[in-house]
């Protein structure tokens, strides 16, 4: 069952990014990098907030916190 989740995440993340970037490039729309650049110029704390959120989620899912997650 683990491989089902890995495959789904891979397809969802990589496929979704490829589809949205492909659409943006072929239709002269805003790409992800342009969006991040624009929002960072409008609100400079944006990249630091994203880094904080990603760091929090990394600790939450992979550090284990106070109690480690053990399978029974």
PDB file with one MODEL, atoms N, CA, C and O in Angstrom:
MODEL        1
ATOM      1  N   UNK A   1       0.819  -1.197   0.000  1.00  0.00           N
ATOM      2  CA  UNK A   1       0.000   0.000   0.000  1.00  0.00           C
ATOM      3  C   UNK A   1       0.864   1.263   0.000  1.00  0.00           C
ATOM      4  O   UNK A   1       0.425   2.319  -0.454  1.00  0.00           O
ATOM      5  N   UNK A   2       2.084   1.149   0.507  1.00  0.00           N
ATOM      6  CA  UNK A   2       2.971   2.303   0.554  1.00  0.00           C
ATOM      7  C   UNK A   2       3.275   2.836  -0.846  1.00  0.00           C
ATOM      8  O   UNK A   2       3.345   4.048  -1.051  1.00  0.00           O
ATOM      9  N   UNK A   3       3.455   1.924  -1.811  1.00  0.00           N
ATOM     10  CA  UNK A   3       3.793   2.344  -3.174  1.00  0.00           C
ATOM     11  C   UNK A   3       2.646   3.070  -3.847  1.00  0.00           C
ATOM     12  O   UNK A   3       2.868   3.899  -4.729  1.00  0.00           O
ATOM     13  N   UNK A   4       1.424   2.768  -3.441  1.00  0.00           N
ATOM     14  CA  UNK A   4       0.271   3.476  -4.009  1.00  0.00           C
ATOM     15  C   UNK A   4       0.341   4.951  -3.648  1.00  0.00           C
ATOM     16  O   UNK A   4       0.095   5.810  -4.495  1.00  0.00           O
ATOM     17  N   UNK A   5       0.676   5.254  -2.396  1.00  0.00           N
ATOM     18  CA  UNK A   5       0.763   6.654  -1.965  1.00  0.00           C
ATOM     19  C   UNK A   5       1.939   7.360  -2.627  1.00  0.00           C
ATOM     20  O   UNK A   5       1.832   8.521  -3.021  1.00  0.00           O
ATOM     21  N   UNK A   6       3.057   6.659  -2.747  1.00  0.00           N
ATOM     22  CA  UNK A   6       4.224   7.270  -3.391  1.00  0.00           C
ATOM     23  C   UNK A   6       3.917   7.572  -4.853  1.00  0.00           C
ATOM     24  O   UNK A   6       4.247   8.650  -5.347  1.00  0.00           O
ATOM     25  N   UNK A   7       3.291   6.632  -5.544  1.00  0.00           N
ATOM     26  CA  UNK A   7       2.945   6.848  -6.950  1.00  0.00           C
ATOM     27  C   UNK A   7       1.937   7.983  -7.098  1.00  0.00           C
ATOM     28  O   UNK A   7       2.057   8.810  -8.002  1.00  0.00           O
ATOM     29  N   UNK A   8       0.948   8.021  -6.215  1.00  0.00           N
ATOM     30  CA  UNK A   8      -0.069   9.076  -6.299  1.00  0.00           C
ATOM     31  C   UNK A   8       0.564  10.443  -6.067  1.00  0.00           C
ATOM     32  O   UNK A   8       0.273  11.395  -6.792  1.00  0.00           O
ATOM     33  N   UNK A   9       1.430  10.544  -5.056  1.00  0.00           N
ATOM     34  CA  UNK A   9       2.089  11.823  -4.797  1.00  0.00           C
ATOM     35  C   UNK A   9       2.966  12.235  -5.970  1.00  0.00           C
ATOM     36  O   UNK A   9       2.982  13.402  -6.360  1.00  0.00           O
ATOM     37  N   UNK A  10       3.685  11.289  -6.524  1.00  0.00           N
ATOM     38  CA  UNK A  10       4.558  11.599  -7.651  1.00  0.00           C
ATOM     39  C   UNK A  10       3.747  12.089  -8.845  1.00  0.00           C
ATOM     40  O   UNK A  10       4.092  13.092  -9.470  1.00  0.00           O
ATOM     41  N   UNK A  11       2.680  11.385  -9.155  1.00  0.00           N
ATOM     42  CA  UNK A  11       1.837  11.780 -10.279  1.00  0.00           C
ATOM     43  C   UNK A  11       1.169  13.126 -10.010  1.00  0.00           C
ATOM     44  O   UNK A  11       1.122  13.985 -10.890  1.00  0.00           O
ATOM     45  N   UNK A  12       0.655  13.308  -8.799  1.00  0.00           N
ATOM     46  CA  UNK A  12      -0.053  14.543  -8.475  1.00  0.00           C
ATOM     47  C   UNK A  12       0.882  15.752  -8.493  1.00  0.00           C
ATOM     48  O   UNK A  12       0.554  16.780  -9.085  1.00  0.00           O
ATOM     49  N   UNK A  13       2.025  15.636  -7.857  1.00  0.00           N
ATOM     50  CA  UNK A  13       2.928  16.781  -7.757  1.00  0.00           C
ATOM     51  C   UNK A  13       3.625  17.057  -9.084  1.00  0.00           C
ATOM     52  O   UNK A  13       3.559  18.170  -9.606  1.00  0.00           O
ATOM     53  N   UNK A  14       4.286  16.053  -9.621  1.00  0.00           N
ATOM     54  CA  UNK A  14       5.035  16.253 -10.870  1.00  0.00           C
ATOM     55  C   UNK A  14       4.084  16.492 -12.042  1.00  0.00           C
ATOM     56  O   UNK A  14       4.307  17.389 -12.855  1.00  0.00           O
ATOM     57  N   UNK A  15       3.032  15.692 -12.124  1.00  0.00           N
ATOM     58  CA  UNK A  15       2.070  15.863 -13.215  1.00  0.00           C
ATOM     59  C   UNK A  15       1.334  17.188 -13.149  1.00  0.00           C
ATOM     60  O   UNK A  15       1.133  17.849 -14.168  1.00  0.00           O
ATOM     61  N   UNK A  16       0.934  17.571 -11.948  1.00  0.00           N
ATOM     62  CA  UNK A  16       0.246  18.851 -11.783  1.00  0.00           C
ATOM     63  C   UNK A  16       1.145  20.026 -12.130  1.00  0.00           C
ATOM     64  O   UNK A  16       0.723  20.960 -12.811  1.00  0.00           O
ATOM     65  N   UNK A  17       2.393  19.977 -11.657  1.00  0.00           N
ATOM     66  CA  UNK A  17       3.336  21.041 -11.984  1.00  0.00           C
ATOM     67  C   UNK A  17       3.585  21.108 -13.488  1.00  0.00           C
ATOM     68  O   UNK A  17       3.578  22.189 -14.076  1.00  0.00           O
ATOM     69  N   UNK A  18       3.805  19.954 -14.103  1.00  0.00           N
ATOM     70  CA  UNK A  18       4.066  19.928 -15.547  1.00  0.00           C
ATOM     71  C   UNK A  18       2.870  20.448 -16.333  1.00  0.00           C
ATOM     72  O   UNK A  18       3.035  21.193 -17.299  1.00  0.00           O
ATOM     73  N   UNK A  19       1.665  20.060 -15.922  1.00  0.00           N
ATOM     74  CA  UNK A  19       0.468  20.521 -16.634  1.00  0.00           C
ATOM     75  C   UNK A  19       0.285  22.027 -16.498  1.00  0.00           C
ATOM     76  O   UNK A  19       0.003  22.710 -17.483  1.00  0.00           O
ATOM     77  N   UNK A  20       0.443  22.549 -15.286  1.00  0.00           N
ATOM     78  CA  UNK A  20       0.249  23.989 -15.086  1.00  0.00           C
ATOM     79  C   UNK A  20       1.342  24.811 -15.763  1.00  0.00           C
ATOM     80  O   UNK A  20       1.057  25.846 -16.364  1.00  0.00           O
ATOM     81  N   UNK A  21       2.590  24.358 -15.668  1.00  0.00           N
ATOM     82  CA  UNK A  21       3.673  25.081 -16.327  1.00  0.00           C
ATOM     83  C   UNK A  21       3.537  25.009 -17.848  1.00  0.00           C
ATOM     84  O   UNK A  21       3.765  25.996 -18.548  1.00  0.00           O
ATOM     85  N   UNK A  22       3.161  23.826 -18.350  1.00  0.00           N
ATOM     86  CA  UNK A  22       2.957  23.689 -19.794  1.00  0.00           C
ATOM     87  C   UNK A  22       1.852  24.601 -20.290  1.00  0.00           C
ATOM     88  O   UNK A  22       1.989  25.234 -21.337  1.00  0.00           O
ATOM     89  N   UNK A  23       0.765  24.672 -19.551  1.00  0.00           N
ATOM     90  CA  UNK A  23      -0.330  25.573 -19.913  1.00  0.00           C
ATOM     91  C   UNK A  23       0.131  27.028 -19.894  1.00  0.00           C
ATOM     92  O   UNK A  23      -0.155  27.793 -20.815  1.00  0.00           O
ATOM     93  N   UNK A  24       0.855  27.402 -18.823  1.00  0.00           N
ATOM     94  CA  UNK A  24       1.310  28.792 -18.706  1.00  0.00           C
ATOM     95  C   UNK A  24       2.270  29.165 -19.829  1.00  0.00           C
ATOM     96  O   UNK A  24       2.203  30.274 -20.361  1.00  0.00           O
ATOM     97  N   UNK A  25       3.153  28.256 -20.189  1.00  0.00           N
ATOM     98  CA  UNK A  25       4.126  28.567 -21.241  1.00  0.00           C
ATOM     99  C   UNK A  25       3.488  28.619 -22.624  1.00  0.00           C
ATOM    100  O   UNK A  25       3.915  29.409 -23.467  1.00  0.00           O
ATOM    101  N   UNK A  26       2.480  27.798 -22.872  1.00  0.00           N
ATOM    102  CA  UNK A  26       1.860  27.792 -24.197  1.00  0.00           C
ATOM    103  C   UNK A  26       0.791  28.870 -24.360  1.00  0.00           C
ATOM    104  O   UNK A  26       0.448  29.236 -25.484  1.00  0.00           O
ATOM    105  N   UNK A  27       0.266  29.378 -23.253  1.00  0.00           N
ATOM    106  CA  UNK A  27      -0.789  30.390 -23.330  1.00  0.00           C
ATOM    107  C   UNK A  27      -0.340  31.760 -22.819  1.00  0.00           C
ATOM    108  O   UNK A  27      -1.173  32.624 -22.548  1.00  0.00           O
ATOM    109  N   UNK A  28       0.960  31.956 -22.689  1.00  0.00           N
ATOM    110  CA  UNK A  28       1.530  33.230 -22.244  1.00  0.00           C
ATOM    111  C   UNK A  28       0.897  33.692 -20.927  1.00  0.00           C
ATOM    112  O   UNK A  28       0.529  34.857 -20.776  1.00  0.00           O
ATOM    113  N   UNK A  29       0.780  32.757 -19.982  1.00  0.00           N
ATOM    114  CA  UNK A  29       0.235  33.069 -18.665  1.00  0.00           C
ATOM    115  C   UNK A  29       1.385  33.112 -17.651  1.00  0.00           C
ATOM    116  O   UNK A  29       2.543  32.905 -18.012  1.00  0.00           O
ATOM    117  N   UNK A  30       1.065  33.376 -16.412  1.00  0.00           N
ATOM    118  CA  UNK A  30       2.068  33.490 -15.354  1.00  0.00           C
ATOM    119  C   UNK A  30       2.528  32.096 -14.926  1.00  0.00           C
ATOM    120  O   UNK A  30       1.711  31.235 -14.601  1.00  0.00           O
ATOM    121  N   UNK A  31       3.853  31.884 -14.931  1.00  0.00           N
ATOM    122  CA  UNK A  31       4.421  30.620 -14.465  1.00  0.00           C
ATOM    123  C   UNK A  31       4.612  30.685 -12.951  1.00  0.00           C
ATOM    124  O   UNK A  31       4.423  31.737 -12.340  1.00  0.00           O
ATOM    125  N   UNK A  32       4.985  29.567 -12.358  1.00  0.00           N
ATOM    126  CA  UNK A  32       5.186  29.519 -10.909  1.00  0.00           C
ATOM    127  C   UNK A  32       6.302  30.464 -10.477  1.00  0.00           C
ATOM    128  O   UNK A  32       6.159  31.170  -9.479  1.00  0.00           O
ATOM    129  N   UNK A  33       7.403  30.484 -11.210  1.00  0.00           N
ATOM    130  CA  UNK A  33       8.517  31.363 -10.828  1.00  0.00           C
ATOM    131  C   UNK A  33       8.129  32.833 -10.945  1.00  0.00           C
ATOM    132  O   UNK A  33       8.532  33.642 -10.109  1.00  0.00           O
ATOM    133  N   UNK A  34       7.355  33.192 -11.965  1.00  0.00           N
ATOM    134  CA  UNK A  34       6.883  34.576 -12.082  1.00  0.00           C
ATOM    135  C   UNK A  34       5.931  34.936 -10.949  1.00  0.00           C
ATOM    136  O   UNK A  34       5.973  36.051 -10.429  1.00  0.00           O
ATOM    137  N   UNK A  35       5.074  33.996 -10.567  1.00  0.00           N
ATOM    138  CA  UNK A  35       4.145  34.223  -9.462  1.00  0.00           C
ATOM    139  C   UNK A  35       4.895  34.450  -8.158  1.00  0.00           C
ATOM    140  O   UNK A  35       4.579  35.373  -7.406  1.00  0.00           O
ATOM    141  N   UNK A  36       5.895  33.603  -7.888  1.00  0.00           N
ATOM    142  CA  UNK A  36       6.674  33.744  -6.655  1.00  0.00           C
ATOM    143  C   UNK A  36       7.439  35.066  -6.665  1.00  0.00           C
ATOM    144  O   UNK A  36       7.522  35.741  -5.639  1.00  0.00           O
ATOM    145  N   UNK A  37       7.991  35.435  -7.802  1.00  0.00           N
ATOM    146  CA  UNK A  37       8.710  36.704  -7.914  1.00  0.00           C
ATOM    147  C   UNK A  37       7.768  37.880  -7.654  1.00  0.00           C
ATOM    148  O   UNK A  37       8.108  38.790  -6.897  1.00  0.00           O
ATOM    149  N   UNK A  38       6.601  37.865  -8.270  1.00  0.00           N
ATOM    150  CA  UNK A  38       5.641  38.961  -8.098  1.00  0.00           C
ATOM    151  C   UNK A  38       5.143  39.070  -6.662  1.00  0.00           C
ATOM    152  O   UNK A  38       5.075  40.169  -6.111  1.00  0.00           O
ATOM    153  N   UNK A  39       4.795  37.942  -6.054  1.00  0.00           N
ATOM    154  CA  UNK A  39       4.272  38.000  -4.693  1.00  0.00           C
ATOM    155  C   UNK A  39       5.375  38.368  -3.700  1.00  0.00           C
ATOM    156  O   UNK A  39       5.101  39.005  -2.683  1.00  0.00           O
ATOM    157  N   UNK A  40       6.625  37.972  -3.987  1.00  0.00           N
ATOM    158  CA  UNK A  40       7.743  38.357  -3.119  1.00  0.00           C
ATOM    159  C   UNK A  40       8.045  39.844  -3.233  1.00  0.00           C
ATOM    160  O   UNK A  40       8.437  40.479  -2.254  1.00  0.00           O
ATOM    161  N   UNK A  41       7.865  40.395  -4.415  1.00  0.00           N
ATOM    162  CA  UNK A  41       8.066  41.837  -4.583  1.00  0.00           C
ATOM    163  C   UNK A  41       6.964  42.625  -3.885  1.00  0.00           C
ATOM    164  O   UNK A  41       7.218  43.694  -3.330  1.00  0.00           O
ATOM    165  N   UNK A  42       5.739  42.098  -3.910  1.00  0.00           N
ATOM    166  CA  UNK A  42       4.622  42.786  -3.270  1.00  0.00           C
ATOM    167  C   UNK A  42       4.649  42.605  -1.754  1.00  0.00           C
ATOM    168  O   UNK A  42       4.276  43.522  -1.022  1.00  0.00           O
ATOM    169  N   UNK A  43       5.080  41.449  -1.273  1.00  0.00           N
ATOM    170  CA  UNK A  43       5.109  41.157   0.162  1.00  0.00           C
ATOM    171  C   UNK A  43       6.405  40.417   0.473  1.00  0.00           C
ATOM    172  O   UNK A  43       6.442  39.190   0.387  1.00  0.00           O
ATOM    173  N   UNK A  44       7.475  41.137   0.834  1.00  0.00           N
ATOM    174  CA  UNK A  44       8.795  40.523   1.029  1.00  0.00           C
ATOM    175  C   UNK A  44       8.867  39.377   2.042  1.00  0.00           C
ATOM    176  O   UNK A  44       9.722  38.510   1.866  1.00  0.00           O
ATOM    177  N   UNK A  45       8.033  39.305   3.090  1.00  0.00           N
ATOM    178  CA  UNK A  45       8.150  38.166   4.000  1.00  0.00           C
ATOM    179  C   UNK A  45       7.660  36.836   3.419  1.00  0.00           C
ATOM    180  O   UNK A  45       7.805  35.801   4.069  1.00  0.00           O
ATOM    181  N   UNK A  46       7.088  36.840   2.223  1.00  0.00           N
ATOM    182  CA  UNK A  46       6.513  35.621   1.650  1.00  0.00           C
ATOM    183  C   UNK A  46       7.484  34.441   1.597  1.00  0.00           C
ATOM    184  O   UNK A  46       7.121  33.364   2.070  1.00  0.00           O
ATOM    185  N   UNK A  47       8.702  34.578   1.050  1.00  0.00           N
ATOM    186  CA  UNK A  47       9.583  33.404   0.986  1.00  0.00           C
ATOM    187  C   UNK A  47       9.971  32.888   2.370  1.00  0.00           C
ATOM    188  O   UNK A  47      10.148  31.684   2.555  1.00  0.00           O
ATOM    189  N   UNK A  48      10.103  33.787   3.338  1.00  0.00           N
ATOM    190  CA  UNK A  48      10.447  33.351   4.691  1.00  0.00           C
ATOM    191  C   UNK A  48       9.282  32.618   5.348  1.00  0.00           C
ATOM    192  O   UNK A  48       9.490  31.655   6.087  1.00  0.00           O
ATOM    193  N   UNK A  49       8.061  33.068   5.083  1.00  0.00           N
ATOM    194  CA  UNK A  49       6.889  32.380   5.620  1.00  0.00           C
ATOM    195  C   UNK A  49       6.747  30.988   5.007  1.00  0.00           C
ATOM    196  O   UNK A  49       6.424  30.029   5.708  1.00  0.00           O
ATOM    197  N   UNK A  50       6.987  30.878   3.708  1.00  0.00           N
ATOM    198  CA  UNK A  50       6.927  29.565   3.059  1.00  0.00           C
ATOM    199  C   UNK A  50       8.007  28.652   3.639  1.00  0.00           C
ATOM    200  O   UNK A  50       7.752  27.471   3.876  1.00  0.00           O
ATOM    201  N   UNK A  51       9.204  29.182   3.869  1.00  0.00           N
ATOM    202  CA  UNK A  51      10.266  28.397   4.481  1.00  0.00           C
ATOM    203  C   UNK A  51       9.899  27.945   5.888  1.00  0.00           C
ATOM    204  O   UNK A  51      10.207  26.820   6.279  1.00  0.00           O
ATOM    205  N   UNK A  52       9.248  28.807   6.642  1.00  0.00           N
ATOM    206  CA  UNK A  52       8.809  28.449   7.992  1.00  0.00           C
ATOM    207  C   UNK A  52       7.777  27.333   7.944  1.00  0.00           C
ATOM    208  O   UNK A  52       7.849  26.383   8.724  1.00  0.00           O
ATOM    209  N   UNK A  53       6.821  27.442   7.036  1.00  0.00           N
ATOM    210  CA  UNK A  53       5.772  26.421   6.907  1.00  0.00           C
ATOM    211  C   UNK A  53       6.373  25.082   6.477  1.00  0.00           C
ATOM    212  O   UNK A  53       6.034  24.041   7.039  1.00  0.00           O
ATOM    213  N   UNK A  54       7.261  25.105   5.484  1.00  0.00           N
ATOM    214  CA  UNK A  54       7.896  23.865   5.018  1.00  0.00           C
ATOM    215  C   UNK A  54       8.750  23.252   6.127  1.00  0.00           C
ATOM    216  O   UNK A  54       8.744  22.034   6.307  1.00  0.00           O
ATOM    217  N   UNK A  55       9.475  24.070   6.865  1.00  0.00           N
ATOM    218  CA  UNK A  55      10.273  23.567   7.977  1.00  0.00           C
ATOM    219  C   UNK A  55       9.407  22.960   9.071  1.00  0.00           C
ATOM    220  O   UNK A  55       9.749  21.916   9.627  1.00  0.00           O
ATOM    221  N   UNK A  56       8.286  23.608   9.384  1.00  0.00           N
ATOM    222  CA  UNK A  56       7.374  23.071  10.384  1.00  0.00           C
ATOM    223  C   UNK A  56       6.826  21.719   9.952  1.00  0.00           C
ATOM    224  O   UNK A  56       6.798  20.774  10.740  1.00  0.00           O
ATOM    225  N   UNK A  57       6.390  21.628   8.695  1.00  0.00           N
ATOM    226  CA  UNK A  57       5.842  20.366   8.213  1.00  0.00           C
ATOM    227  C   UNK A  57       6.900  19.267   8.164  1.00  0.00           C
ATOM    228  O   UNK A  57       6.598  18.102   8.422  1.00  0.00           O
ATOM    229  N   UNK A  58       8.133  19.632   7.836  1.00  0.00           N
ATOM    230  CA  UNK A  58       9.215  18.656   7.837  1.00  0.00           C
ATOM    231  C   UNK A  58       9.424  18.094   9.244  1.00  0.00           C
ATOM    232  O   UNK A  58       9.532  16.881   9.422  1.00  0.00           O
ATOM    233  N   UNK A  59       9.481  18.972  10.234  1.00  0.00           N
ATOM    234  CA  UNK A  59       9.630  18.505  11.617  1.00  0.00           C
ATOM    235  C   UNK A  59       8.423  17.691  12.052  1.00  0.00           C
ATOM    236  O   UNK A  59       8.565  16.678  12.737  1.00  0.00           O
ATOM    237  N   UNK A  60       7.251  18.128  11.659  1.00  0.00           N
ATOM    238  CA  UNK A  60       6.026  17.442  12.064  1.00  0.00           C
ATOM    239  C   UNK A  60       5.976  16.010  11.523  1.00  0.00           C
ATOM    240  O   UNK A  60       5.638  15.076  12.250  1.00  0.00           O
ATOM    241  N   UNK A  61       6.316  15.848  10.244  1.00  0.00           N
ATOM    242  CA  UNK A  61       6.181  14.534   9.627  1.00  0.00           C
ATOM    243  C   UNK A  61       7.390  13.638   9.817  1.00  0.00           C
ATOM    244  O   UNK A  61       7.221  12.424   9.925  1.00  0.00           O
ATOM    245  N   UNK A  62       8.627  14.186   9.864  1.00  0.00           N
ATOM    246  CA  UNK A  62       9.798  13.327   9.865  1.00  0.00           C
ATOM    247  C   UNK A  62      10.630  13.351  11.129  1.00  0.00           C
ATOM    248  O   UNK A  62      11.458  12.459  11.313  1.00  0.00           O
ATOM    249  N   UNK A  63      10.458  14.320  12.010  1.00  0.00           N
ATOM    250  CA  UNK A  63      11.260  14.359  13.212  1.00  0.00           C
ATOM    251  C   UNK A  63      10.674  13.445  14.276  1.00  0.00           C
ATOM    252  O   UNK A  63      11.422  12.776  14.988  1.00  0.00           O
ATOM    253  N   UNK A  64       9.377  13.404  14.397  1.00  0.00           N
ATOM    254  CA  UNK A  64       8.738  12.554  15.376  1.00  0.00           C
ATOM    255  C   UNK A  64       8.279  13.298  16.611  1.00  0.00           C
ATOM    256  O   UNK A  64       7.454  12.781  17.364  1.00  0.00           O
ATOM    257  N   UNK A  65       8.794  14.509  16.843  1.00  0.00           N
ATOM    258  CA  UNK A  65       8.355  15.304  17.969  1.00  0.00           C
ATOM    259  C   UNK A  65       8.714  14.667  19.303  1.00  0.00           C
ATOM    260  O   UNK A  65       9.767  14.045  19.442  1.00  0.00           O
ATOM    261  N   UNK A  66       7.838  14.825  20.275  1.00  0.00           N
ATOM    262  CA  UNK A  66       8.084  14.310  21.624  1.00  0.00           C
ATOM    263  C   UNK A  66       8.012  12.792  21.634  1.00  0.00           C
ATOM    264  O   UNK A  66       8.808  12.128  22.298  1.00  0.00           O
ATOM    265  N   UNK A  67       7.050  12.245  20.892  1.00  0.00           N
ATOM    266  CA  UNK A  67       6.866  10.781  20.849  1.00  0.00           C
ATOM    267  C   UNK A  67       7.168  10.282  19.443  1.00  0.00           C
ATOM    268  O   UNK A  67       6.706  10.852  18.454  1.00  0.00           O
ATOM    269  N   UNK A  68       7.939   9.224  19.371  1.00  0.00           N
ATOM    270  CA  UNK A  68       8.186   8.612  18.077  1.00  0.00           C
ATOM    271  C   UNK A  68       6.993   7.769  17.647  1.00  0.00           C
ATOM    272  O   UNK A  68       6.268   7.239  18.490  1.00  0.00           O
ATOM    273  N   UNK A  69       6.791   7.648  16.369  1.00  0.00           N
ATOM    274  CA  UNK A  69       5.686   6.843  15.856  1.00  0.00           C
ATOM    275  C   UNK A  69       6.207   5.448  15.562  1.00  0.00           C
ATOM    276  O   UNK A  69       7.047   5.261  14.681  1.00  0.00           O
ATOM    277  N   UNK A  70       5.714   4.486  16.290  1.00  0.00           N
ATOM    278  CA  UNK A  70       6.153   3.106  16.105  1.00  0.00           C
ATOM    279  C   UNK A  70       4.970   2.267  15.633  1.00  0.00           C
ATOM    280  O   UNK A  70       3.854   2.403  16.135  1.00  0.00           O
ATOM    281  N   UNK A  71       5.227   1.421  14.686  1.00  0.00           N
ATOM    282  CA  UNK A  71       4.193   0.513  14.215  1.00  0.00           C
ATOM    283  C   UNK A  71       4.032  -0.628  15.207  1.00  0.00           C
ATOM    284  O   UNK A  71       4.999  -1.087  15.815  1.00  0.00           O
ATOM    285  N   UNK A  72       2.810  -1.068  15.354  1.00  0.00           N
ATOM    286  CA  UNK A  72       2.555  -2.180  16.281  1.00  0.00           C
ATOM    287  C   UNK A  72       2.680  -3.502  15.599  1.00  0.00           C
ATOM    288  O   UNK A  72       2.498  -4.542  16.231  1.00  0.00           O
TER     289      UNK A  72
ENDMDL
END
